[in-house]
Amino acid sequence: MPQIYRLLTEDDTSAFCHKVSLALSKGWALHGAPSIAFDPTRGIMRCAQAVTKEIEADYHPDMKLGEQ
């Protein structure tokens, strides 16, 4: 089965946690450690978390990864 990859990003708020939790509830798996960095342009912290998922269909660059 093909495996697909997404990088979830969001400001350092509860919205990031909800975005990751939603992905996990849809069968995505955490891939590596989360990352956090300061965005000096906006003056805020940003978070990122990679997730992966095995899918039945063949991968195609036009597929909407969040809908898998």
All heavy atoms as TSV, in Angstrom:
chain	resi	resn	atom	element	x	y	z
A	1	MET	N	N	0.846	-1.188	0.000
A	1	MET	CA	C	0.000	0.000	0.000
A	1	MET	C	C	0.887	1.246	0.000
A	1	MET	O	O	1.868	1.302	0.725
A	1	MET	CB	C	-0.884	0.028	1.240
A	1	MET	CG	C	-2.167	-0.731	1.097
A	1	MET	SD	S	-3.377	-0.311	2.364
A	1	MET	CE	C	-2.812	-1.322	3.711
A	2	PRO	N	N	0.479	2.245	-0.766
A	2	PRO	CA	C	1.231	3.503	-0.752
A	2	PRO	C	C	1.083	4.218	0.591
A	2	PRO	O	O	0.064	4.099	1.266
A	2	PRO	CB	C	0.576	4.333	-1.854
A	2	PRO	CG	C	-0.200	3.375	-2.681
A	2	PRO	CD	C	-0.562	2.254	-1.785
A	3	GLN	N	N	2.114	4.946	0.963
A	3	GLN	CA	C	2.071	5.757	2.181
A	3	GLN	C	C	2.170	7.219	1.773
A	3	GLN	O	O	3.002	7.579	0.938
A	3	GLN	CB	C	3.225	5.387	3.112
A	3	GLN	CG	C	3.139	6.074	4.457
A	3	GLN	CD	C	4.216	5.591	5.406
A	3	GLN	OE1	O	5.387	5.588	5.084
A	3	GLN	NE2	N	3.792	5.174	6.587
A	4	ILE	N	N	1.287	8.042	2.336
A	4	ILE	CA	C	1.309	9.469	2.034
A	4	ILE	C	C	1.763	10.252	3.265
A	4	ILE	O	O	1.704	9.756	4.390
A	4	ILE	CB	C	-0.059	9.968	1.514
A	4	ILE	CG1	C	-1.196	9.618	2.484
A	4	ILE	CG2	C	-0.330	9.395	0.128
A	4	ILE	CD1	C	-2.555	10.144	2.063
A	5	TYR	N	N	2.204	11.473	3.012
A	5	TYR	CA	C	2.839	12.307	4.037
A	5	TYR	C	C	2.213	13.682	4.013
A	5	TYR	O	O	1.930	14.231	2.943
A	5	TYR	CB	C	4.335	12.400	3.707
A	5	TYR	CG	C	5.117	13.415	4.494
A	5	TYR	CD1	C	5.772	13.053	5.661
A	5	TYR	CD2	C	5.243	14.732	4.057
A	5	TYR	CE1	C	6.521	13.973	6.382
A	5	TYR	CE2	C	5.987	15.668	4.769
A	5	TYR	CZ	C	6.614	15.276	5.921
A	5	TYR	OH	O	7.348	16.184	6.625
A	6	ARG	N	N	2.009	14.245	5.192
A	6	ARG	CA	C	1.545	15.635	5.334
A	6	ARG	C	C	2.349	16.307	6.431
A	6	ARG	O	O	2.763	15.662	7.392
A	6	ARG	CB	C	0.076	15.698	5.767
A	6	ARG	CG	C	-0.914	15.242	4.764
A	6	ARG	CD	C	-2.315	15.195	5.342
A	6	ARG	NE	N	-2.810	16.515	5.743
A	6	ARG	CZ	C	-3.837	16.713	6.540
A	6	ARG	NH1	N	-4.476	15.695	7.068
A	6	ARG	NH2	N	-4.236	17.925	6.849
A	7	LEU	N	N	2.532	17.599	6.282
A	7	LEU	CA	C	3.140	18.397	7.346
A	7	LEU	C	C	2.075	19.383	7.818
A	7	LEU	O	O	1.678	20.291	7.080
A	7	LEU	CB	C	4.380	19.140	6.865
A	7	LEU	CG	C	5.081	19.956	7.946
A	7	LEU	CD1	C	5.623	19.041	9.047
A	7	LEU	CD2	C	6.199	20.791	7.357
A	8	LEU	N	N	1.591	19.172	9.024
A	8	LEU	CA	C	0.572	20.040	9.606
A	8	LEU	C	C	1.264	21.220	10.273
A	8	LEU	O	O	2.214	21.033	11.038
A	8	LEU	CB	C	-0.247	19.269	10.632
A	8	LEU	CG	C	-0.890	17.971	10.147
A	8	LEU	CD1	C	-1.571	17.256	11.299
A	8	LEU	CD2	C	-1.861	18.236	9.016
A	9	THR	N	N	0.798	22.420	9.997
A	9	THR	CA	C	1.369	23.621	10.606
A	9	THR	C	C	0.253	24.519	11.106
A	9	THR	O	O	-0.858	24.506	10.577
A	9	THR	CB	C	2.243	24.407	9.610
A	9	THR	OG1	O	1.430	24.828	8.511
A	9	THR	CG2	C	3.400	23.565	9.095
A	10	GLU	N	N	0.576	25.295	12.125
A	10	GLU	CA	C	-0.428	26.193	12.709
A	10	GLU	C	C	0.274	27.075	13.731
A	10	GLU	O	O	1.354	26.736	14.223
A	10	GLU	CB	C	-1.528	25.368	13.380
A	10	GLU	CG	C	-2.684	26.151	13.933
A	10	GLU	CD	C	-3.475	26.888	12.870
A	10	GLU	OE1	O	-4.066	26.240	11.994
A	10	GLU	OE2	O	-3.475	28.136	12.926
A	11	ASP	N	N	-0.358	28.189	14.053
A	11	ASP	CA	C	0.136	29.012	15.160
A	11	ASP	C	C	0.106	28.176	16.438
A	11	ASP	O	O	-0.651	27.207	16.549
A	11	ASP	CB	C	-0.756	30.242	15.348
A	11	ASP	CG	C	-0.704	31.204	14.166
A	11	ASP	OD1	O	0.181	31.051	13.296
A	11	ASP	OD2	O	-1.562	32.103	14.117
A	12	ASP	N	N	0.915	28.541	17.407
A	12	ASP	CA	C	0.998	27.807	18.668
A	12	ASP	C	C	-0.207	28.143	19.539
A	12	ASP	O	O	-0.133	28.918	20.499
A	12	ASP	CB	C	2.303	28.144	19.393
A	12	ASP	CG	C	2.515	27.324	20.652
A	12	ASP	OD1	O	1.854	26.277	20.788
A	12	ASP	OD2	O	3.329	27.736	21.494
A	13	THR	N	N	-1.347	27.565	19.163
A	13	THR	CA	C	-2.598	27.712	19.898
A	13	THR	C	C	-3.253	26.339	19.984
A	13	THR	O	O	-2.743	25.364	19.422
A	13	THR	CB	C	-3.572	28.683	19.187
A	13	THR	OG1	O	-3.969	28.081	17.948
A	13	THR	CG2	C	-2.932	30.038	18.926
A	14	SER	N	N	-4.395	26.279	20.620
A	14	SER	CA	C	-5.110	25.003	20.680
A	14	SER	C	C	-5.534	24.536	19.289
A	14	SER	O	O	-5.758	23.344	19.087
A	14	SER	CB	C	-6.322	25.105	21.609
A	14	SER	OG	O	-7.257	26.044	21.098
A	15	ALA	N	N	-5.604	25.436	18.327
A	15	ALA	CA	C	-5.964	25.050	16.953
A	15	ALA	C	C	-4.975	24.033	16.397
A	15	ALA	O	O	-5.361	23.120	15.657
A	15	ALA	CB	C	-6.031	26.276	16.050
A	16	PHE	N	N	-3.694	24.169	16.741
A	16	PHE	CA	C	-2.701	23.195	16.289
A	16	PHE	C	C	-2.994	21.826	16.877
A	16	PHE	O	O	-2.987	20.813	16.168
A	16	PHE	CB	C	-1.286	23.648	16.659
A	16	PHE	CG	C	-0.235	22.624	16.327
A	16	PHE	CD1	C	0.121	22.387	15.012
A	16	PHE	CD2	C	0.386	21.897	17.325
A	16	PHE	CE1	C	1.077	21.438	14.696
A	16	PHE	CE2	C	1.341	20.954	17.021
A	16	PHE	CZ	C	1.696	20.721	15.706
A	17	CYS	N	N	-3.270	21.768	18.166
A	17	CYS	CA	C	-3.581	20.491	18.819
A	17	CYS	C	C	-4.822	19.853	18.212
A	17	CYS	O	O	-4.858	18.642	17.986
A	17	CYS	CB	C	-3.772	20.696	20.321
A	17	CYS	SG	S	-2.281	21.267	21.152
A	18	HIS	N	N	-5.825	20.664	17.921
A	18	HIS	CA	C	-7.049	20.140	17.306
A	18	HIS	C	C	-6.774	19.624	15.899
A	18	HIS	O	O	-7.321	18.592	15.491
A	18	HIS	CB	C	-8.140	21.215	17.281
A	18	HIS	CG	C	-8.703	21.513	18.633
A	18	HIS	ND1	N	-9.457	20.615	19.355
A	18	HIS	CD2	C	-8.587	22.613	19.409
A	18	HIS	CE1	C	-9.804	21.141	20.508
A	18	HIS	NE2	N	-9.285	22.365	20.570
A	19	LYS	N	N	-5.914	20.306	15.141
A	19	LYS	CA	C	-5.576	19.874	13.782
A	19	LYS	C	C	-4.877	18.515	13.812
A	19	LYS	O	O	-5.210	17.616	13.032
A	19	LYS	CB	C	-4.679	20.915	13.110
A	19	LYS	CG	C	-4.391	20.618	11.654
A	19	LYS	CD	C	-3.477	21.661	11.037
A	19	LYS	CE	C	-4.245	22.880	10.617
A	19	LYS	NZ	N	-3.450	23.798	9.779
A	20	VAL	N	N	-3.924	18.346	14.736
A	20	VAL	CA	C	-3.216	17.071	14.863
A	20	VAL	C	C	-4.176	15.987	15.364
A	20	VAL	O	O	-4.190	14.865	14.836
A	20	VAL	CB	C	-1.992	17.203	15.791
A	20	VAL	CG1	C	-1.356	15.844	16.047
A	20	VAL	CG2	C	-0.975	18.165	15.189
A	21	SER	N	N	-5.004	16.301	16.344
A	21	SER	CA	C	-5.960	15.328	16.879
A	21	SER	C	C	-6.941	14.866	15.809
A	21	SER	O	O	-7.270	13.675	15.733
A	21	SER	CB	C	-6.729	15.916	18.063
A	21	SER	OG	O	-5.845	16.178	19.128
A	22	LEU	N	N	-7.395	15.777	14.966
A	22	LEU	CA	C	-8.304	15.407	13.880
A	22	LEU	C	C	-7.617	14.451	12.910
A	22	LEU	O	O	-8.203	13.441	12.501
A	22	LEU	CB	C	-8.788	16.657	13.136
A	22	LEU	CG	C	-9.719	16.407	11.952
A	22	LEU	CD1	C	-11.003	15.695	12.393
A	22	LEU	CD2	C	-10.039	17.717	11.256
A	23	ALA	N	N	-6.382	14.742	12.555
A	23	ALA	CA	C	-5.641	13.852	11.648
A	23	ALA	C	C	-5.488	12.460	12.265
A	23	ALA	O	O	-5.695	11.445	11.589
A	23	ALA	CB	C	-4.274	14.454	11.314
A	24	LEU	N	N	-5.148	12.401	13.554
A	24	LEU	CA	C	-5.003	11.108	14.221
A	24	LEU	C	C	-6.327	10.343	14.227
A	24	LEU	O	O	-6.347	9.123	14.027
A	24	LEU	CB	C	-4.495	11.302	15.651
A	24	LEU	CG	C	-3.071	11.837	15.784
A	24	LEU	CD1	C	-2.764	12.145	17.248
A	24	LEU	CD2	C	-2.054	10.893	15.195
A	25	SER	N	N	-7.433	11.057	14.429
A	25	SER	CA	C	-8.742	10.398	14.454
A	25	SER	C	C	-9.144	9.870	13.085
A	25	SER	O	O	-10.003	8.997	12.981
A	25	SER	CB	C	-9.814	11.354	14.987
A	25	SER	OG	O	-10.174	12.325	14.020
A	26	LYS	N	N	-8.509	10.370	12.021
A	26	LYS	CA	C	-8.791	9.911	10.657
A	26	LYS	C	C	-7.774	8.874	10.172
A	26	LYS	O	O	-7.705	8.583	8.986
A	26	LYS	CB	C	-8.821	11.104	9.701
A	26	LYS	CG	C	-9.998	12.019	9.940
A	26	LYS	CD	C	-10.038	13.118	8.912
A	26	LYS	CE	C	-11.293	13.958	9.079
A	26	LYS	NZ	N	-11.403	14.966	8.028
A	27	GLY	N	N	-6.980	8.349	11.106
A	27	GLY	CA	C	-6.081	7.261	10.758
A	27	GLY	C	C	-4.658	7.654	10.415
A	27	GLY	O	O	-3.847	6.804	10.067
A	28	TRP	N	N	-4.323	8.932	10.491
A	28	TRP	CA	C	-2.956	9.365	10.256
A	28	TRP	C	C	-2.122	9.015	11.483
A	28	TRP	O	O	-2.633	8.945	12.599
A	28	TRP	CB	C	-2.905	10.876	10.010
A	28	TRP	CG	C	-3.528	11.277	8.709
A	28	TRP	CD1	C	-4.862	11.465	8.469
A	28	TRP	CD2	C	-2.868	11.524	7.479
A	28	TRP	NE1	N	-5.070	11.823	7.161
A	28	TRP	CE2	C	-3.847	11.869	6.518
A	28	TRP	CE3	C	-1.529	11.494	7.081
A	28	TRP	CZ2	C	-3.538	12.174	5.209
A	28	TRP	CZ3	C	-1.220	11.806	5.766
A	28	TRP	CH2	C	-2.212	12.131	4.848
A	29	ALA	N	N	-0.808	8.803	11.287
A	29	ALA	CA	C	0.101	8.471	12.375
A	29	ALA	C	C	1.182	9.541	12.483
A	29	ALA	O	O	1.644	10.067	11.457
A	29	ALA	CB	C	0.744	7.113	12.137
A	30	LEU	N	N	1.574	9.845	13.707
A	30	LEU	CA	C	2.646	10.808	13.907
A	30	LEU	C	C	3.927	10.286	13.261
A	30	LEU	O	O	4.215	9.096	13.300
A	30	LEU	CB	C	2.896	11.037	15.395
A	30	LEU	CG	C	1.732	11.607	16.198
A	30	LEU	CD1	C	2.121	11.697	17.666
A	30	LEU	CD2	C	1.308	12.962	15.659
A	31	HIS	N	N	4.688	11.186	12.669
A	31	HIS	CA	C	5.960	10.833	12.034
A	31	HIS	C	C	7.024	11.796	12.560
A	31	HIS	O	O	7.060	12.963	12.185
A	31	HIS	CB	C	5.837	10.930	10.514
A	31	HIS	CG	C	7.070	10.542	9.785
A	31	HIS	ND1	N	7.411	9.231	9.576
A	31	HIS	CD2	C	8.053	11.290	9.234
A	31	HIS	CE1	C	8.544	9.197	8.911
A	31	HIS	NE2	N	8.956	10.427	8.700
A	32	GLY	N	N	7.852	11.308	13.472
A	32	GLY	CA	C	8.880	12.165	14.053
A	32	GLY	C	C	8.321	13.060	15.140
A	32	GLY	O	O	7.158	12.976	15.525
A	33	ALA	N	N	9.198	13.937	15.597
A	33	ALA	CA	C	8.853	14.841	16.693
A	33	ALA	C	C	8.243	16.133	16.155
A	33	ALA	O	O	8.532	16.537	15.035
A	33	ALA	CB	C	10.106	15.169	17.505
A	34	PRO	N	N	7.395	16.781	16.958
A	34	PRO	CA	C	6.880	18.087	16.542
A	34	PRO	C	C	8.000	19.122	16.545
A	34	PRO	O	O	9.047	18.921	17.166
A	34	PRO	CB	C	5.822	18.418	17.592
A	34	PRO	CG	C	6.214	17.627	18.785
A	34	PRO	CD	C	6.905	16.395	18.280
A	35	SER	N	N	7.758	20.209	15.855
A	35	SER	CA	C	8.734	21.290	15.782
A	35	SER	C	C	8.033	22.599	16.108
A	35	SER	O	O	6.842	22.761	15.835
A	35	SER	CB	C	9.326	21.342	14.373
A	35	SER	OG	O	10.267	22.374	14.261
A	36	ILE	N	N	8.783	23.519	16.681
A	36	ILE	CA	C	8.235	24.836	16.983
A	36	ILE	C	C	9.299	25.870	16.613
A	36	ILE	O	O	10.494	25.636	16.803
A	36	ILE	CB	C	7.798	24.947	18.464
A	36	ILE	CG1	C	6.994	26.216	18.696
A	36	ILE	CG2	C	8.964	24.816	19.390
A	36	ILE	CD1	C	6.230	26.235	20.007
A	37	ALA	N	N	8.850	26.976	16.042
A	37	ALA	CA	C	9.783	28.030	15.620
A	37	ALA	C	C	9.103	29.383	15.750
A	37	ALA	O	O	7.873	29.494	15.663
A	37	ALA	CB	C	10.235	27.803	14.186
A	38	PHE	N	N	9.911	30.408	15.925
A	38	PHE	CA	C	9.405	31.768	16.039
A	38	PHE	C	C	9.301	32.390	14.656
A	38	PHE	O	O	10.230	32.329	13.857
A	38	PHE	CB	C	10.338	32.602	16.921
A	38	PHE	CG	C	9.858	34.008	17.134
A	38	PHE	CD1	C	8.729	34.260	17.900
A	38	PHE	CD2	C	10.529	35.081	16.562
A	38	PHE	CE1	C	8.275	35.553	18.103
A	38	PHE	CE2	C	10.090	36.378	16.762
A	38	PHE	CZ	C	8.956	36.621	17.541
A	39	ASP	N	N	8.140	32.975	14.354
A	39	ASP	CA	C	7.922	33.704	13.106
A	39	ASP	C	C	8.128	35.189	13.415
A	39	ASP	O	O	7.241	35.842	13.964
A	39	ASP	CB	C	6.503	33.449	12.590
A	39	ASP	CG	C	6.169	34.211	11.319
A	39	ASP	OD1	O	6.935	35.114	10.928
A	39	ASP	OD2	O	5.136	33.907	10.703
A	40	PRO	N	N	9.300	35.738	13.072
A	40	PRO	CA	C	9.590	37.128	13.446
A	40	PRO	C	C	8.726	38.149	12.702
A	40	PRO	O	O	8.475	39.232	13.223
A	40	PRO	CB	C	11.069	37.294	13.085
A	40	PRO	CG	C	11.331	36.267	12.048
A	40	PRO	CD	C	10.412	35.124	12.359
A	41	THR	N	N	8.239	37.791	11.539
A	41	THR	CA	C	7.386	38.708	10.784
A	41	THR	C	C	6.063	38.948	11.500
A	41	THR	O	O	5.585	40.073	11.582
A	41	THR	CB	C	7.116	38.157	9.370
A	41	THR	OG1	O	8.368	37.918	8.729
A	41	THR	CG2	C	6.291	39.125	8.546
A	42	ARG	N	N	5.502	37.872	12.038
A	42	ARG	CA	C	4.219	37.962	12.733
A	42	ARG	C	C	4.375	38.064	14.244
A	42	ARG	O	O	3.398	38.318	14.956
A	42	ARG	CB	C	3.357	36.754	12.373
A	42	ARG	CG	C	3.002	36.740	10.882
A	42	ARG	CD	C	2.198	35.530	10.472
A	42	ARG	NE	N	0.991	35.394	11.249
A	42	ARG	CZ	C	0.425	34.216	11.534
A	42	ARG	NH1	N	0.952	33.098	11.115
A	42	ARG	NH2	N	-0.668	34.177	12.255
A	43	GLY	N	N	5.582	37.791	14.760
A	43	GLY	CA	C	5.817	37.869	16.194
A	43	GLY	C	C	5.155	36.770	16.997
A	43	GLY	O	O	4.759	36.992	18.144
A	44	ILE	N	N	5.023	35.574	16.394
A	44	ILE	CA	C	4.361	34.457	17.073
A	44	ILE	C	C	5.163	33.176	16.904
A	44	ILE	O	O	6.024	33.077	16.030
A	44	ILE	CB	C	2.933	34.228	16.530
A	44	ILE	CG1	C	2.986	33.931	15.022
A	44	ILE	CG2	C	2.024	35.393	16.818
A	44	ILE	CD1	C	1.691	33.423	14.456
A	45	MET	N	N	4.849	32.209	17.739
A	45	MET	CA	C	5.420	30.873	17.599
A	45	MET	C	C	4.542	30.073	16.641
A	45	MET	O	O	3.313	30.216	16.651
A	45	MET	CB	C	5.508	30.166	18.952
A	45	MET	CG	C	6.390	30.870	19.973
A	45	MET	SD	S	8.101	31.038	19.453
A	45	MET	CE	C	8.667	29.349	19.540
A	46	ARG	N	N	5.196	29.230	15.814
A	46	ARG	CA	C	4.495	28.351	14.880
A	46	ARG	C	C	4.884	26.911	15.192
A	46	ARG	O	O	6.029	26.630	15.544
A	46	ARG	CB	C	4.886	28.661	13.432
A	46	ARG	CG	C	4.503	30.036	12.943
A	46	ARG	CD	C	3.088	30.130	12.468
A	46	ARG	NE	N	2.896	29.268	11.299
A	46	ARG	CZ	C	1.708	28.949	10.815
A	46	ARG	NH1	N	0.617	29.409	11.364
A	46	ARG	NH2	N	1.597	28.168	9.776
A	47	CYS	N	N	3.932	25.992	15.050
A	47	CYS	CA	C	4.163	24.569	15.314
A	47	CYS	C	C	4.034	23.773	14.029
A	47	CYS	O	O	3.302	24.161	13.111
A	47	CYS	CB	C	3.133	24.040	16.304
A	47	CYS	SG	S	3.165	24.842	17.893
A	48	ALA	N	N	4.715	22.630	13.983
A	48	ALA	CA	C	4.621	21.720	12.844
A	48	ALA	C	C	4.704	20.282	13.343
A	48	ALA	O	O	5.415	19.986	14.299
A	48	ALA	CB	C	5.745	21.988	11.850
A	49	GLN	N	N	3.958	19.403	12.683
A	49	GLN	CA	C	4.002	17.971	12.994
A	49	GLN	C	C	3.783	17.195	11.704
A	49	GLN	O	O	2.803	17.412	10.996
A	49	GLN	CB	C	2.916	17.588	14.002
A	49	GLN	CG	C	2.809	16.091	14.267
A	49	GLN	CD	C	4.045	15.513	14.916
A	49	GLN	OE1	O	4.429	15.944	16.000
A	49	GLN	NE2	N	4.675	14.542	14.275
A	50	ALA	N	N	4.706	16.305	11.391
A	50	ALA	CA	C	4.554	15.444	10.230
A	50	ALA	C	C	3.666	14.263	10.596
A	50	ALA	O	O	3.737	13.740	11.713
A	50	ALA	CB	C	5.911	14.953	9.750
A	51	VAL	N	N	2.829	13.846	9.645
A	51	VAL	CA	C	1.975	12.675	9.812
A	51	VAL	C	C	2.012	11.859	8.523
A	51	VAL	O	O	2.234	12.398	7.439
A	51	VAL	CB	C	0.515	13.057	10.163
A	51	VAL	CG1	C	0.419	13.673	11.547
A	51	VAL	CG2	C	-0.091	13.995	9.141
A	52	THR	N	N	1.808	10.547	8.653
A	52	THR	CA	C	1.768	9.661	7.496
A	52	THR	C	C	0.542	8.762	7.593
A	52	THR	O	O	-0.036	8.577	8.669
A	52	THR	CB	C	3.028	8.780	7.400
A	52	THR	OG1	O	3.129	7.989	8.581
A	52	THR	CG2	C	4.285	9.617	7.222
A	53	LYS	N	N	0.170	8.203	6.432
A	53	LYS	CA	C	-0.982	7.305	6.396
A	53	LYS	C	C	-0.841	6.359	5.211
A	53	LYS	O	O	-0.458	6.790	4.118
A	53	LYS	CB	C	-2.273	8.120	6.252
A	53	LYS	CG	C	-3.545	7.303	6.291
A	53	LYS	CD	C	-4.758	8.210	6.204
A	53	LYS	CE	C	-6.041	7.456	6.361
A	53	LYS	NZ	N	-7.206	8.348	6.262
A	54	GLU	N	N	-1.137	5.081	5.436
A	54	GLU	CA	C	-1.188	4.130	4.337
A	54	GLU	C	C	-2.568	4.206	3.705
A	54	GLU	O	O	-3.576	4.258	4.413
A	54	GLU	CB	C	-0.897	2.717	4.831
A	54	GLU	CG	C	0.551	2.519	5.209
A	54	GLU	CD	C	0.890	1.074	5.507
A	54	GLU	OE1	O	-0.007	0.209	5.449
A	54	GLU	OE2	O	2.052	0.809	5.807
A	55	ILE	N	N	-2.607	4.219	2.366
A	55	ILE	CA	C	-3.887	4.329	1.657
A	55	ILE	C	C	-4.029	3.183	0.658
A	55	ILE	O	O	-3.040	2.578	0.231
A	55	ILE	CB	C	-4.009	5.684	0.931
A	55	ILE	CG1	C	-2.864	5.891	-0.058
A	55	ILE	CG2	C	-4.082	6.818	1.938
A	55	ILE	CD1	C	-3.030	7.107	-0.962
A	56	GLU	N	N	-5.255	2.902	0.278
A	56	GLU	CA	C	-5.554	1.842	-0.683
A	56	GLU	C	C	-5.259	2.286	-2.113
A	56	GLU	O	O	-4.749	1.525	-2.911
A	56	GLU	CB	C	-7.031	1.425	-0.574
A	56	GLU	CG	C	-7.407	0.838	0.767
A	56	GLU	CD	C	-6.863	-0.561	0.982
A	56	GLU	OE1	O	-6.610	-1.262	-0.011
A	56	GLU	OE2	O	-6.672	-0.938	2.154
A	57	ALA	N	N	-5.603	3.527	-2.425
A	57	ALA	CA	C	-5.476	4.030	-3.795
A	57	ALA	C	C	-4.017	4.329	-4.131
A	57	ALA	O	O	-3.191	4.531	-3.241
A	57	ALA	CB	C	-6.308	5.300	-3.948
A	58	ASP	N	N	-3.721	4.361	-5.415
A	58	ASP	CA	C	-2.400	4.785	-5.853
A	58	ASP	C	C	-2.236	6.273	-5.581
A	58	ASP	O	O	-3.188	7.048	-5.729
A	58	ASP	CB	C	-2.208	4.515	-7.347
A	58	ASP	CG	C	-2.090	3.037	-7.657
A	58	ASP	OD1	O	-1.685	2.267	-6.760
A	58	ASP	OD2	O	-2.402	2.648	-8.795
A	59	TYR	N	N	-1.032	6.655	-5.209
A	59	TYR	CA	C	-0.756	8.068	-4.980
A	59	TYR	C	C	-0.777	8.827	-6.297
A	59	TYR	O	O	-0.307	8.355	-7.327
A	59	TYR	CB	C	0.610	8.252	-4.303
A	59	TYR	CG	C	1.025	9.711	-4.280
A	59	TYR	CD1	C	0.452	10.588	-3.376
A	59	TYR	CD2	C	1.931	10.208	-5.208
A	59	TYR	CE1	C	0.789	11.926	-3.372
A	59	TYR	CE2	C	2.283	11.553	-5.208
A	59	TYR	CZ	C	1.715	12.400	-4.287
A	59	TYR	OH	O	2.033	13.724	-4.309
A	60	HIS	N	N	-1.323	10.033	-6.250
A	60	HIS	CA	C	-1.293	10.940	-7.393
A	60	HIS	C	C	-1.105	12.353	-6.851
A	60	HIS	O	O	-1.746	12.731	-5.867
A	60	HIS	CB	C	-2.593	10.843	-8.196
A	60	HIS	CG	C	-2.514	11.576	-9.483
A	60	HIS	ND1	N	-2.762	12.916	-9.592
A	60	HIS	CD2	C	-2.180	11.151	-10.724
A	60	HIS	CE1	C	-2.592	13.300	-10.846
A	60	HIS	NE2	N	-2.233	12.240	-11.556
A	61	PRO	N	N	-0.237	13.169	-7.468
A	61	PRO	CA	C	0.036	14.510	-6.953
A	61	PRO	C	C	-1.189	15.421	-6.856
A	61	PRO	O	O	-1.162	16.391	-6.109
A	61	PRO	CB	C	1.045	15.093	-7.942
A	61	PRO	CG	C	1.608	13.945	-8.675
A	61	PRO	CD	C	0.601	12.845	-8.619
A	62	ASP	N	N	-2.264	15.111	-7.582
A	62	ASP	CA	C	-3.467	15.947	-7.542
A	62	ASP	C	C	-4.402	15.598	-6.389
A	62	ASP	O	O	-5.365	16.323	-6.146
A	62	ASP	CB	C	-4.234	15.838	-8.868
A	62	ASP	CG	C	-3.473	16.443	-10.025
A	62	ASP	OD1	O	-2.653	17.359	-9.794
A	62	ASP	OD2	O	-3.685	16.000	-11.165
A	63	MET	N	N	-4.145	14.499	-5.685
A	63	MET	CA	C	-5.073	14.107	-4.607
A	63	MET	C	C	-5.003	15.093	-3.446
A	63	MET	O	O	-3.954	15.696	-3.188
A	63	MET	CB	C	-4.813	12.678	-4.131
A	63	MET	CG	C	-3.548	12.473	-3.376
A	63	MET	SD	S	-3.273	10.794	-2.681
A	63	MET	CE	C	-4.130	9.690	-3.715
A	64	LYS	N	N	-6.124	15.308	-2.807
A	64	LYS	CA	C	-6.214	16.142	-1.625
A	64	LYS	C	C	-5.823	15.292	-0.421
A	64	LYS	O	O	-6.593	14.443	0.021
A	64	LYS	CB	C	-7.630	16.693	-1.453
A	64	LYS	CG	C	-8.144	17.480	-2.623
A	64	LYS	CD	C	-7.484	18.819	-2.678
A	64	LYS	CE	C	-8.138	19.660	-3.775
A	64	LYS	NZ	N	-7.362	20.815	-4.088
A	65	LEU	N	N	-4.628	15.519	0.102
A	65	LEU	CA	C	-4.119	14.644	1.159
A	65	LEU	C	C	-4.991	14.652	2.401
A	65	LEU	O	O	-5.187	13.625	3.043
A	65	LEU	CB	C	-2.678	15.046	1.511
A	65	LEU	CG	C	-1.663	14.882	0.377
A	65	LEU	CD1	C	-0.303	15.393	0.821
A	65	LEU	CD2	C	-1.583	13.450	-0.084
A	66	GLY	N	N	-5.535	15.793	2.758
A	66	GLY	CA	C	-6.373	15.887	3.947
A	66	GLY	C	C	-7.681	15.135	3.836
A	66	GLY	O	O	-8.327	14.875	4.831
A	67	GLU	N	N	-8.061	14.769	2.626
A	67	GLU	CA	C	-9.317	14.037	2.413
A	67	GLU	C	C	-9.100	12.530	2.357
A	67	GLU	O	O	-10.051	11.771	2.166
A	67	GLU	CB	C	-9.992	14.513	1.128
A	67	GLU	CG	C	-10.419	15.962	1.193
A	67	GLU	CD	C	-10.970	16.488	-0.119
A	67	GLU	OE1	O	-11.094	15.698	-1.087
A	67	GLU	OE2	O	-11.249	17.696	-0.186
A	68	GLN	N	N	-7.887	12.087	2.534
A	68	GLN	CA	C	-7.575	10.654	2.459
A	68	GLN	C	C	-7.829	9.981	3.780
A	68	GLN	O	O	-7.775	10.534	4.810
A	68	GLN	CB	C	-6.127	10.440	2.027
A	68	GLN	CG	C	-5.823	11.049	0.695
A	68	GLN	CD	C	-6.734	10.594	-0.419
A	68	GLN	OE1	O	-6.945	9.398	-0.611
A	68	GLN	NE2	N	-7.323	11.530	-1.130
